[in-house]
C-alpha cells in the first residue's frame, strides 16, 4: 500500500498522546492498527485516528516513529508480511521491517463511542488548558489534580494558584478532568466535545481523543479567594525575555512546570530547575513596586505579560483579570519578612 510518509507520521504523532511506556496496560506502548483505525490506550487516554484497512496488528510505537523519521522518501510502500510477522517499509533504495504482534490484546472496546457532539470554541479550550496549568501533579491531591468544568465555569486550583473562568461552556454536566489529560491536548486543536459514562471525548480533524474523568462529590469553595482587594501594578516588560530563557530548564515537566519570580526595587530575579538542569538570572530594572515573590507556569505568565502586565496585589496574593477569567497566585514571603 502506497502511503505518504509525513501524512502517516502526523497521524502517529496524534495517536502518541495515548501511549505509555510504563506498561500500565498491555500493549499500551504500541500503535494498534485495526478496523481501518490507529488506536492507542494507556488506561487514562485513548486515541482513535483514521487509519488504513490493509493492516491489523500491534507494533511498538517508538520503533515505528523512529524508523519513519529516518526514511528520506516522501512515499513508502508499506505491507504486512504474515509469514515473517513483520511490517515492511519499502522506499526508493531502501527497505526495512519491524516485527509486530499479530494478537491484539489491548482492550479499546471498553471506552464508549462518543455521541452528542457539540462545538468547542477556541476560547473555551484555552480556558481549559489554562486551568490545567495551575493544577497539582499528584492524583493523591484529589480535586486539585483535576480541572473542574460545569455549564458555566472552568477552574483549576492547587491551593497556591487558581484559574477561574465564568463562561458558557456548552457542557451540560459537571466534570473533573485530570490536568495531565487536558495538558496532553495542548499539541492538538479540538473543535468539538462530547461527554458520556465518565469519559470526555475531544474531536480533532481525523481523530478522537478520549480522556477518563474522575468522580468527586464537590469542588473547592474558591469564592472568597476570588475577592482580591489591593493596589494595581504593572509587571516589568523586561520580565518577558528573562522568562523565555528560564523556560529552557523548566521544560519537560508538563503542566506542573513552575518558575520562581522575585521582584525588588531596581531588580528582577527569575529561577527555574528540573531534571534537565537549572537557571538563574538577575537583571537591573526600573521596577519601583513592592517586593514580590511567586511561583508560576511560564506559559501563564507569558499570557499575562502579553495582555498588559497589569495585576492587583492584595494581602498574600496577586490577581490578574484575563478576559472572562481570573488568575490568582499566592505570594511567597520575602527573606526579610
C-alpha positions in Angstrom: 0.0 0.0 0.0 1.5 3.4 -1.0 1.4 5.8 1.9 2.7 9.4 2.2 5.3 9.2 4.9 4.6 12.6 6.5 0.9 12.0 6.5 1.4 8.8 8.4 3.8 10.4 10.8 1.2 13.2 11.5 -1.4 10.5 12.3 1.0 8.7 14.6 2.1 11.8 16.4 -1.6 12.4 17.3 -2.0 8.8 18.3 1.1 9.1 20.5 -1.0 11.1 23.0 -2.5 7.8 24.3 0.8 5.9 24.6 2.5 4.8 27.8 5.9 3.2 28.2 5.2 2.2 31.8 3.2 -0.9 30.8 0.2 0.1 32.8 -1.9 -1.7 30.2 -0.6 -4.5 28.0 0.4 -3.1 24.5 0.0 0.5 25.8 3.3 1.2 24.2 2.1 0.1 20.8 0.2 1.5 17.9 -2.9 -0.7 17.2 -3.9 -1.0 13.6 -7.4 -2.4 13.4 -10.7 -1.9 11.6 -9.2 0.9 9.4 -8.1 2.9 12.5 -5.0 3.5 14.6 -5.6 3.1 18.3 -3.5 3.9 21.5 -4.7 3.5 25.1 -2.9 4.0 28.4 -6.0 3.4 30.6 -6.4 7.2 31.1 -6.4 8.5 27.5 -7.5 6.6 24.3 -6.8 8.0 20.8 -8.6 6.8 17.7 -7.1 8.1 14.4 -8.4 7.4 10.9 -6.0 4.7 9.6 -5.7 2.1 6.9 -7.7 -1.0 6.1 -4.7 -3.1 5.0 -3.1 -3.6 8.4 -4.3 -5.4 11.5 -1.6 -5.7 14.2 0.1 -4.1 17.2 3.5 -2.6 16.7 5.9 -0.9 19.1 5.3 2.8 18.7 8.8 4.1 19.4 10.5 1.9 16.8 7.9 2.8 14.1 8.2 6.6 14.6 12.0 6.5 14.7 12.1 4.5 11.5 9.7 6.8 9.7 11.6 9.9 10.8 14.9 8.4 9.4 13.5 7.5 6.0 14.0 10.3 3.5 11.4 9.0 1.0 8.2 11.1 0.5 6.2 7.9 -0.3 6.6 4.4 1.1 5.1 1.1 0.1 4.0 -0.4 3.4 2.7 -4.0 3.7 2.1 -6.6 6.3 4.2 -9.8 5.9 2.2 -12.5 7.8 4.9 -15.2 7.1 7.6 -13.2 8.8 5.4 -11.3 11.3 6.8 -8.0 10.1 5.5 -4.7 8.8 7.6 -4.0 5.7 8.6 -0.4 4.6 10.0 0.0 1.1 11.4 3.2 -0.2 13.3 4.1 -3.4 16.6 2.4 -2.5 15.9 1.1 1.0 13.8 -1.4 2.8 13.1 -2.1 6.5 11.0 -4.4 8.5 9.6 -4.1 12.1 8.2 -7.1 14.0 4.6 -6.8 15.2 2.2 -8.6 17.5 -0.5 -10.3 15.5 -2.7 -10.8 18.5 -4.3 -7.5 19.7 -4.9 -7.7 23.4 -5.3 -4.0 24.2 -8.9 -3.6 25.2 -10.0 -0.5 23.3 -13.7 -1.5 23.2 -14.1 -0.6 26.9 -14.1 3.1 26.0 -17.6 4.2 24.9 -18.1 5.6 21.4 -18.8 9.4 21.7 -22.2 10.7 20.9 -23.9 14.1 21.3 -21.1 16.2 19.9 -21.1 19.9 20.5 -18.8 22.6 19.1 -15.8 23.5 21.3 -14.7 27.1 20.8 -11.0 28.1 20.8 -11.7 30.4 23.8 -13.3 27.6 26.0 -10.5 25.2 25.1 -7.8 27.8 26.0 -9.5 28.3 29.4 -9.4 24.5 29.9 -5.6 24.5 29.2 -5.0 27.4 31.5 -6.9 25.8 34.3 -4.7 22.7 33.9 -1.6 24.8 34.3 -2.4 25.6 37.9 -3.4 22.1 39.0 -1.4 19.8 41.3 0.6 17.0 39.7 -0.3 14.1 42.1 -3.5 12.1 41.9 -3.5 11.8 45.7 -4.2 15.5 45.8 -7.8 14.8 44.7 -9.7 17.6 43.1 -6.6 19.8 42.9 -5.2 17.5 40.3 -8.3 18.0 38.1 -9.8 20.8 36.0 -13.4 21.4 37.2 -15.9 22.1 34.4 -19.6 22.9 34.8 -22.1 24.5 32.3 -20.8 28.0 33.2 -17.4 27.6 35.0 -13.9 26.3 34.1 -11.5 26.3 37.1 -8.3 24.7 38.4 -6.5 25.2 41.7 -3.6 23.6 43.6 -4.1 25.7 46.8 -1.4 28.1 45.7 -2.6 29.1 42.3 -6.2 29.5 41.0 -7.5 30.0 37.4 -11.3 30.5 37.1 -13.3 31.5 34.0 -17.0 32.2 34.1 -18.1 31.2 30.6 -20.8 29.3 28.8 -19.1 26.0 28.2 -22.0 24.3 26.4 -21.4 21.2 28.5 -24.4 20.1 30.4 -22.6 18.2 33.1 -20.1 18.5 35.9 -16.7 17.2 35.0 -13.4 16.6 36.9 -10.9 16.1 34.1 -7.3 15.2 35.1 -4.9 18.0 34.3 -2.5 15.5 32.8 -5.1 14.5 30.2 -6.0 18.1 29.3 -2.4 19.2 29.1 -1.6 16.5 26.6 -4.2 18.0 24.3 -2.1 21.2 24.0 -0.5 19.7 20.9 -3.8 19.5 19.0 -6.7 21.8 18.4 -10.0 20.1 19.3 -13.1 21.5 17.5 -15.8 19.5 19.2 -16.5 17.7 22.5 -18.8 15.0 23.9 -19.4 13.6 27.4 -20.6 10.2 28.5 -20.0 7.5 31.0 -17.2 9.2 32.9 -15.3 10.0 29.6 -14.7 13.3 27.9 -14.2 13.0 24.2 -12.4 15.7 22.1 -12.8 15.7 18.3 -9.9 16.9 16.1 -9.6 16.5 12.3 -9.4 12.8 11.6 -9.1 11.7 15.3 -11.0 11.3 18.6 -9.1 11.7 21.9 -11.0 10.3 24.9 -9.9 11.3 28.5 -11.2 9.4 31.6 -12.8 11.7 34.1 -12.7 11.4 37.9 -15.6 11.3 40.3 -15.8 13.7 43.3 -18.8 14.9 45.4 -17.8 18.5 45.2 -15.1 21.0 44.2 -13.2 23.5 46.4 -15.0 26.6 47.6 -13.0 29.3 45.9 -15.4 32.3 46.0 -13.6 34.0 48.9 -10.2 33.6 47.2 -11.5 35.3 44.1 -12.2 38.5 46.0 -8.9 40.3 45.9 -8.6 43.9 47.1 -5.4 45.9 46.7 -3.3 48.2 44.6 -2.8 48.0 40.9 0.6 47.3 39.5 2.2 46.7 36.0 4.8 43.9 35.9 8.1 44.9 34.3 8.3 44.4 30.5 11.9 43.1 30.9 10.4 40.1 32.7 9.3 38.6 29.4 12.7 38.0 27.9 14.0 36.5 31.2 11.1 34.1 31.4 11.8 32.9 27.8 15.3 31.9 28.9 14.1 30.3 32.2 11.8 28.1 30.2 14.8 26.1 28.8 15.5 24.3 32.0 11.9 24.1 33.2 10.6 22.3 30.1 9.8 18.6 30.3 7.7 18.9 33.5 4.5 19.5 31.6 1.6 21.3 33.3 3.4 21.1 36.7 6.3 23.4 35.3 7.0 26.3 37.7 9.4 29.2 37.6 10.1 31.5 40.6 9.9 35.3 40.0 11.2 37.8 42.6 10.7 41.5 42.1 12.5 44.1 44.2 13.0 47.8 43.7 15.5 48.1 40.9 15.9 44.4 40.0 14.3 41.2 38.8 15.3 37.7 39.7 14.0 34.6 37.9 14.9 31.0 38.7 13.9 27.6 37.3 15.0 24.0 37.7 14.1 20.5 36.6 15.8 17.2 35.9 17.4 18.8 32.9 19.2 21.5 34.8 18.7 24.9 36.5 18.6 28.6 35.5 19.1 31.8 37.4 19.1 35.3 36.1 19.2 38.7 37.9 18.9 41.9 36.0 18.6 45.6 36.9 15.2 47.2 36.1 13.3 50.4 36.9 10.8 48.5 38.9 9.6 50.6 41.9 6.7 48.4 43.2 6.6 46.3 46.4 8.8 43.3 46.9 7.0 40.2 45.4 7.9 36.5 45.1 5.7 34.0 43.3 5.8 30.6 41.5 4.0 30.3 38.2 3.8 28.3 35.0 5.8 30.3 32.4 3.1 29.9 29.7 0.5 31.6 32.0 2.9 34.4 32.9 3.6 34.9 29.2 -0.2 35.4 28.7 -0.3 37.9 31.5 2.6 39.9 30.0 1.1 39.8 26.5 -2.2 41.3 27.8 -0.8 44.3 29.6 1.2 43.0 32.6 -1.4 44.7 34.9 -2.1 42.9 38.2 -3.8 43.6 41.5 -1.6 43.0 44.6 -3.5 42.2 47.7 -2.8 40.6 51.0 -0.8 37.4 50.4 -2.0 37.1 46.8 -1.9 38.6 43.3 -4.8 38.7 40.9 -4.9 39.1 37.1 -8.0 39.6 35.0 -7.8 37.7 31.8 -10.9 38.4 29.8 -13.7 36.4 31.5 -11.2 34.7 33.8 -9.3 35.4 37.0 -5.8 34.1 37.6 -4.7 34.3 41.3 -1.3 33.5 42.6 -0.3 33.1 46.3 2.6 35.4 47.1 5.6 33.9 48.9 7.3 35.7 51.8 10.5 37.6 51.0 13.6 36.8 53.1 13.2 39.9 55.2 9.6 39.2 56.2 
